[in-house]
Structure formats: structure tokens, C-alpha cells
Amino acid sequence: MLLEKLKYNFEKYKNNIAFCIEEVNYTYADFYRKIAAIQQKFNYLKIKPNDIVIVKTYNDIETYASIFAIWFYGATFVPINPTHPKKRNTLILKQIESKIIISSNPIDKEAISTKELEYLDQEIILNKFEDQHIMYILFTSGSTGIPKGVPISLNNITAFITDFSNEFTLNSRDKFLQIYDLTFDASIHCYLLPLFLGACVYTVSPKKVKYLEAYKLMDKHEITFAKFPPSVLSYLKPFFNKIKLPKLKYSLLGGEGLDFELVKLWQTCVKHTQIYNVYGPTEATVNSHIFNVSENLNSNKTYNGIVCIGKPFGNNKAIIVDKNNNTVLVNTKGELCLLGNQITNGYYKNKSKNESSFFIKNNMRFYKTGDLAYIDDGGDFIYCGRIDNQVQIQGYRVELSEIENIAKKTNKALNFSVVSKKNKYGVNELFLFSENLKIDNSTLQTYLKQNLPSYMLPKKIINLLKFPMTSSGKVDRQSLISKHL
């Protein structure tokens, strides 16, 4: 069992370094004591198993210990990033309806403090619960402007960690990079997998330039396993001629389309590294597909210059369907749908979304990803983009309609349309077009900053008297891009 294995590791590897945070090392014994002290606080406050516990996330050992204290206790973890707009976090808190908020930062007066709790030599509490117990709920971008919750069960996360760890040769001596915001699903991969192995997690400080800090950590600490969005590679490209990283065994890239020419250049820097393209929505517990780029550099496994996503790993299965959910032929485009033990049982308190996103076929339940893809003759899945208006920004899935919906609340324009375009580094950037805007751009920009996370903010607002339209009466987004960007 996953949690039993983790607790065993915390005791077996007690003298090993579990975390390196802001250049401070914490052993597994240190981490164990932090978890036990937080659980003691839970007992004092009469927090119960199955309660939902909200954690304000910071880059410190108390935040990570809080996550595991919740999991071992049998409660459910919900992360909130305090740097995200207050209104957005309020929408999440309103859906959860939990009053239990914990934080390692004393400035969060409404939260239970996890800082400097006394450890009284007690063991970690490991409560028993069913496989369908919800371990965490992550909130992703919603088309209505309201973030939607994705609950992931013990069964889901166990299936992912077990099957994924079998794909690689890793052990307690490996060193893992953790670059992600804790509200993003890939972060769980980057701290849970190493602790499952008794290895060490090196976190990237949010106080510094992320991509440069990531490289410095990989170089200085001889990181062996690094996962990050392709956008990090784009920003590191000017330094490729200086980068070596001889100890890096695995480089995983995911969360957005992987440019083939860029990853070929990356391989020349890290010649002894196995590079993988990984794919998977939050609804499928981080990743469902994997593709070994290093072994296929001379193949034509791309679509519009974007590397394919490979095949499902472990217990995951996938099909491509048409509009009627019928399976299509090989080399025929359709919607990518997923099946397996990693698939969430459904969105949190969102019946309508569940009805539109899941379907039953041959007594099996599939999740509709909204991604356009096809299966080639070799059985690899070729990613072709989004069916809807969802894009990947800095590894986050963003629905363009959510940004448009927030902008419309100003009621100061006839229409809004958001488009994405790659910059010179190959990174997606957002642009907001307004039709006949009645306020100045700075006012609108301020409003967006108050309601959206930084990664969802448009780089530029462009005002037009009238939008171009397609023959079907829809806003012609391609015309907006070609004529105005």
C-alpha cells in the first residue's frame, strides 16, 4: 500500500535527505517529526478523517509536511496558492465549504499555524480508509469562469506512482527536481515519487527566476531526475552551449506541446540523458502517456513540429473517438479519451460537467480529454491540439473562455476574444482582443490582475472597432492572429 510504504521509508531512510529547500537540508527524520507534530495539532483541534483540509502553500518544509500529515490522517488535501487573486481563491473555498485552513505563514491570521509546533516523540498516525478515499482535490481552469475541482483517490494516485515508477530505473540515491506550483498536478509527481523511493526532493524557489534557478539546482546538486514544462527549455536555449548536466539520467517534459527542433537541441546538451515527452490531464492523475524522445530522434513522430505523446503506460488505456463517441480508424483524427485506474470518478459537485466529460462504452467509463489526436501505424498517439479553446501556458491548462468571461464582467466592450501565439522562444503567450472597448487598457488590466493568476494574464490588450467573423458567425481567431499579432 502506498501510504504504508511511505511511512516505512520515513523510518528506514531517517538519516537520508528528504528535502532541500532554499539550500537547507531536511532529513527523513526531520520530516517525520514535522508530520507527527502537525497531526498532534489535528487531534487537539478534533479534525476528523475525511475532513477537507485547505493548505495555503509555501516553499517550506511545513507545507510539505502538512500534505502528508493530512494524507496519513485520512483527510483530503486542497492546496491554495496565496499569491493567486483573492477572488479566485474565494471561489475555490466557496465550493469546498471547509473552514479548516492551515498555513506555515504567521501572516495568514485566519489559518491554523503549522510553524514551530512542538514534537512530543509520538508516531505518525496512519488511519485506515478505502481505496476510493479522496486524497486531494485540485482546481483547474473552468469555461464558466469558476474553477472546477478534480478529486483524486488513493486508488488513482497509487496506480500512477506504482506504474510510473516501473518505467524507470530509480532508487533512494536519486535526486529529483521540484519546479511546480503545489496547486498544479505535476508537483505531486515531483515530490511523491521521490519519497516513495526514499530519495531527495530539491525545490525551486519561487523568489527567483524559475528557469535559471532550476538549472542552477540541477548543476550544483547533480540532479538525476528532472521534470518541467517545455517553456523552461525555451528560456534556457541561449545557454545550451554551456549546459552539460552529466548526472542527469532522465529529463521529462510535459504540460504543453514539445517542439521537436527544441528538444533535439536539448539532447545535444544532455547527451547521456533519456528525454521523455509525457502527457496527461489532471483528471488522469498527472500522466497517462509517455514517449521516449531520445530513442526516436530520427523518426517522424511529430505533428506541426510537436512531438507525439507516445503510448499509455501501466494500466492506462486510450481510444480516439468521433463526435458520437465511436472509435475511429488508425490515422484518423478524433477526440482522445482515457480509461484506467488513474481516471477521477468525476468533478467535485459538478453534475453537468461530469455528464459532458465522461461516457460509458462496452461497460467501460471513459474520460473525454478535449484533445485532438490520432493513432499512427506504430500505435503511437499523435497530439494535434485542442478541440476547444483550451491551451497550455507555463504547464497549466487554461481555457481561453475563462479569461474572456472575467473580462466581460467589466461590461465595457461588445466582445472579448483571447488567442495564444508562440513567441520567439516557442512559448505560448496570451493576447486579449476587445471590441469597441469603453475603458482604457490599464483599467482592464488591473481588473484582470485582481481576478486571474499571473500565468493567465494577457501579454497585451488590443482594441478593435469590430471583430472579423467566420462564415458560421464565430469570431475569426486566426484572422485576429494573422492581422494583428
N, C-alpha and C positions, 0 to 999 in steps of 0.2 A: 504493500500500500504506500502511496506517495507520502503522506504525512508521517507515517511511521519511519519511513526511510530517511526523511529529512531530520527528524528528531534523533535518530540513530547517528546520522552524520555529525550533528552538532556536538554530540558526545565523543564520537570516535576521533574526529579531527579537531578536538578542542584547542590544540596549540597551533593549528594552521590559520593563516589569514583568511578571513571570510570576506571582508570588505576593505577596500582602500578608498576613502572618501576625503577629498580635499587634502590629499597626501598624508592622511592619518590612517594607520592600520588598526583594524579591529579583528581579534581572533574569533573563532567559533565560540569559545568560552565567553568572551565579552558579549557576543550576540545573544547567546543563550541566556545570560543574566539579564540583559535588556528585555528580552521577551517575557521572561518569568516575572520581572518587576511590573511590566505593563499588565500582565494577566492578573497579578495581585490587585492592581487598581480596578480591574474589571470586577473582581469578586467584591471588593469594597463598595463599588457603585451598583452592585447587583445587576450587572449586564448579563444577559442570558444567551445561551447558544441559540442560533437562528436570528438573533437581533442583527439589524443592519448597522454597521459602524462606519461612519464617514471619517476619512483621514485627509486632513489638509497636508499636502505633500511638499516636502523639502528635501534637499540633498544632504541628508544626515542619517546617522545610524538609527536614531529613534524612529524615524519614519519607516525605514525598512523593518525594524523590529516590530512596529505596530501592525504591519501587514501580516507577519507570521503569528503574532500573538492572537490576532483575530481568527486566522485560519485554524490554528491548533485548538482554539477555544470553541470552534464550531459556529462562529458568527460569519457575517458576509461583509466583505471589504468593498467600499466605494471611495475611489480617490477624487479629490477636488483640488485643482491647481489654484492657489490663492492669487496668482498673477493673471488669471483669466478674468474677463469682465464680471463684475459682481452680479449683473442682471442674468448672465448666462448661468453662473453657478447657482443663483437663486432658482432658476427654472429646474435645474437638476435636483436641488434639495426639496423642492415642492413635490416632485414626482416620488422621491424616496420616502418622504414623510417620516424620517428618523430624526430624533433630537440628540442622538449620540454622536458627537463630533469630537475627535481627538486631534491634537496638534503638538508638535515639538517646539513651536514658536510661542513664547510668552505673550506676544502682541495679540494673539488670537484669543481675546478675552472670553468669547462665547464657547470655547473648546476646552475639553479636559486636557491638561498638560501632561505630556509624557517625558518632559525634561527632568533629569536629576531625580528619578524615582529610586527609592532605596531597595536594594536586592537583599532578601532575607533568607537566602540559601534554600529556596524552595525549587521543586522541579517544574518544568514546563507542564502545563495542563494539556492533555490531549484527549478531548472528548470524542466519543464515537457518534458517527452520523452516517446517513445513507449516501450512496454514490451520487444521487441526484441533488444533494445539498448544494446550494449556490455559494461558490467560493468568492466570486466578485461580480460586480456589475460595472461595465464601462459604458460611457455615454459618447455616442458618435453623432456626426452632423445629421440633422433632420430636415427634410424638404419643407416642412411647415414652419421652420424657424425654432422649433422646440427639439432639443437633443433627444435622441432615442436611446434607451438603456438596453444593453446586451448582457444578459446574465450567463455566466459560465459556471458549470457544475464541477464537482470533484471528478466525476466520470470524464467530462470533457478535457480538463487540464491534465489528468492522469494519462489519458490516451495520447495527448500531444507530447508530453515530456517523455513518456516511455518510447513511443515510436520514433520521435525525432532523435533521441539520444542513440538509438540503434543505427542511425545513418552515419555516425561519425565515430572516430577513434579518439575518445576524450577520457580524462581521468582527473584525480584530485590535484594534480600538479599543473593543470591548465589555468590560464589567466584570461578572463572574459571582460570585454568592454561593455559598459552600460551607458549609452548615449541618450536614451529616450526619456521623455517626459513620462512620469508614472501614471498619467491618465491615458497613455497610449499602449495598446496591447503588446507591442514588441518589447516593451520594458520588462514584462513578466517573463518572457523568454530569456532575457539577458541577465536576470538575477535569480530566477528559479532554477533554470538548468544548471548553472554552476554549483549552486548549493545542493542540488540533487546529486552532484558528483563529489562534493567535498572540496570544490575548487574555490577560486577567489574572484570577486567582482570588483572591477575598477570603474568608478562612476565619473562621468564627465561633468565638470562644474558648470552650472547654468550662468555663473557670474562672468564667464569668459567666452571668447569666440569659439563656438562649439566645434567647428571642423578642425581648427588649429589645436584646440585642447585635446581632441580625440587623437590626432596624430602624435602629439607630444606624449600622451599616455602610452600609446602603442609602442612608440620608440623607446621611451625611458624604462618602462616596466616589462618590455618584451612580451606584449600581449600575444596569445596564441589563437584566440577566437574573437573575431570582431564582426558584429552585425550593425549595419547602419543604412540609411536611405542613400540611393544613388546621388542625391543632391550634394552629399558630403564629398563624394568623389569629384563632382563638378567643380567645387570650390578648391579642392586640393590639386586640381590639374596643373596649375602653374608651378607646383612644387614637385611634380612627378620625377623630374630628373635627379632630385635629391633623396627621394624616399627609397628605402631598402626593405626594412622590417623582416630580417631573415628568420625570426622566430614565429612569424605569423603563419599558422597552419591552415586556418580557414577564414575566408572573407565572405560573409553573407550580405547580399544586397537585396533590399525589398521595400515595399511600401509605395513604390511608384515605378513607372516604366524604366527599364535599364537600357541605356543607349549602348549599342554593340561596339561602336568605334571607341567610346569612352572606356568600356570595360577591357577592350584589347590593350589600350594604353596602360591601364591599371595592372594588367597581367605582366607587362614588361618591367614594372617596378617591383612587384612581389612575385618573382619567378618561381619560388618554391611553395607558393600558397595555392590551395584549391579554392577557386572562386565559384560561388553558387548564387543563382538567382532564385529567390524564394517568394512565394505568393500565398496569400490567404487573407480573407476578411476577418474582422473581429468576431463575426458570427460563427466562424470555423476555428476559433481558439488559435489565433495568431497566424499559423501557416498550414496549408493543406498540400501545396505542390512544391517541388524542388527540381532545379536544373543545374547540372554541373557545367558551368561555362568553360572552365579550363580544359575539359576533355572534348569540347565542341567548338573551339575557336575557329576551326576551318570549315565548319558546317554552315548551312544557310538557315539556321533556326531563328529567323527574325521576321518581323512584320513591321514595315515602315521604319526599319532601323532599330526596333525594340526587340530585345532578347526574349525568346519564348519562356514560358513558365514551367515547362517540363511535364512531369507526371506526378500524380498523387503519391504520397509516401504513407507507409504504415497502413492503418485501417481505412484511410480516406479513399473515397471513390468520387468520380465526377462524370457528368454527361453534358452534351450540348443539345439544346432543345430549340424548337421554333416557337412562334407566338402561342401555339396551342399546347405547349409542353410535350410535344412529340419529339423523340430523338431523331437527330438529323444524320445524314451520311458523313463519312470521313471527308475532310477538306471542304466542308460546308459550314459557313458561319452561323452562329446562333448564340443563345444565352448560356453561359457557363453555370451549371448547377451542381451543388455539392451534397454528398451523403457520407455519413460515418459517425463514429462516436464523439467526434470533436464538435459536431454541429449543435449550437444552442437550441434549447427547447422552445425558444420564442422570445420576442421582445418584451421588456418589462411593462406590464399594464398597457399594452398597445394592441388591442384585438384587430383593428383594421389593418395595421402594418403586418401582423402575423398572417392574416388571410391573403395578403397580396404577395408575400415574400416566401411562402412555403407551399408545397403541393405534395400530394401522395401519388406515387406511380408504382404499380406492381407491389403494393403493400409496403413501399419504402418512402420515407419522408425526405424530400429534397429542399435545399435552400437555394433560392434564385439570387445569384450574386449581382445581377445587373451588368455584368461584364460580357463584352462581345468576344468570342473566341471560336476556334475550330481545332479539330484534332487532325494532325498530319498523318502521312502513311507510316511513320515510325511510332505512332501512338503518343507523341508529344502534344501538349496543349499550347496553341499559339494565341497569345493575347493580342486583341485587336482594338482595345479601347473600351470606353463606357457606352452602354446603350442609352443611358440617360445623361444628364448633365453633371455627373459626379467626376471629380478629378482628384489627383493625388498632389498634395502640397506639403513639402517637407516630411513626407512619410504619412501624413494624415489624409484620410478620406474627407473630402469637402464637397458638399452638394452646393452647386452654384446658386440654386434656387433659395437656399437658406440665406445667403448674403443679400440676394435680391429682396427677399421677404423682409429682412431687417431694414433695408434702405427704404422700402415702400412705406414703412411706418412713419416716415417723416412727412408723407403726403405732399411733397414739394416737387414732384415730377409726374409726367404722364406715365412713364415707364422706366424700368431699370433692367439692364441686362449685364451679366457678368461673363467674361470669357477668360480663358487661360492661354498663355503663349509662352513658349520656351525662350529664355534669354540666351545670351552668348555662351553661357556655361551649361546650357542644356537643362536648366531648372525651370519648372513651371512658375509663372507669375500671373497674378490676377489683375484684371482691369475692369473697372465698373463704368458702364456707359449709362448716361441718364438722358432721357428725352424731355426737352423743354423744362429744365430744372429752374426752380424759382428761388433757390437759395444759393449762396456761394459754396464752392467746393470745400473750403476749410470747415464750415459748419457741419456739412455732411460727414466729412472725415472724422470730426470729433465725435459725432453721434455713433459712427461705426466702431470707433475705438472703445466706446462705453459698452458696446453690446457684443463684440466679437473678439475671439482670441487673436493674437498678433499674426498667426500664420494664415488667418482668413481675411486679413485686411488687404484691399486692393492697392497695388503699387501706384495707380493713377486713376483719377476720375475724369472721364471725358464727356463733355456735354454736346448733344446734338439736338437740332430742332426737330428732326423726325428720324425714326429708325428705318433702316431698309427692311423689307419684308420678303419672305419667300412666296411662291405661288400658292402655298397652302395656308397663307395668312399668319405664319410664325415669324418671329424676329430672325433675320438672316445673320446669324452669328459669324459665319465665315466671311461675310461682306464687312462686318464690323472690324474683323481682324485684318483683312487684306487692305482695306481702305484707310484705316485709322491707326494701325499699330506698326 
